């Protein structure tokens, strides 16, 4: 019998997409046995977790969670895993999920497998996981009494079950040492209207855009398509766009229906963040740019001419 516990993260009372993907994977690992989930501080997302297969949602209650406190959250997950006798602990392969579960494993002296694409229950647990920004896939085994792992974003399709969860509250035993690391202040990102991580269409600009002002045509096309605007790491380093808009290994992993990359060469770290896109359209003057071999469609040309032409054609077809 596999007892599986899922670390759940949520936004505005709704479970994050990668959490739902982790739950779907967890159901397969449980082999028909109940799947448990744990939420920190707020149980509002319990309904969405139940709809994706969590039979019991454990809400960890403690004032420390309001300050982020990854050590405190890890302690709570570890204590619950021990109480349940969990043989596998799964979480979303996001910055938050990896941060907490790495601490869970370290606290218990266990190995930690991040960014898993496929997991097979057994003794030992076998995993296929992404390494080096997705440029390498590693087959490995977790030789431990409890496997601690995260699921690489957008590598498992979230599948709803339509079920409902029982909600239970518990108070973890935390000490002062668990509160040393905490969020001192939050600076909200400028509202863009469309979430980069959830957008169905993303239009990104790279070094080839040339400047902050050069993003005007990117913004225009995105507005016409109802798309989110992204960028490459080179753009954020140059200060043309906020890091919150960065697509890639050190930015946001995306999985839109369409990804339009203008003036982006396609470094490994960038492609790691967008390779889950269903279709990629690359616009670049360099026919040898790495992204051109990864794209479903490629336009060899100057983005400052091509992107406005696409926008003009959209307006013509729409009669606007």
Protein Blocks (a to p, Z undefined) as FASTA:
>chain_A
ZZdddddddeehiacfklmmmmmmmmmmnnopacddddehiaklmmmmmmnopabdcddd
dfklmnopmmlmmmmmmmmmmmnopabdcddfbfklmmmmmmmmmmnopacdehifbdce
dddddddddeehhpaccddddddfbdcddddehkaccddehiacddddddddddfklmmp
ccfbdcddddehiafklpmbdcdddfknopaklmmmmmmmmmmnopacdddfklmmnopa
cfklpgcjklccdddfbdcdehiaoiaklmmmmmmpfbdcdddfblkbmklmmpmbdcdd
dfklmmmmmmmmmmmmnoZZ
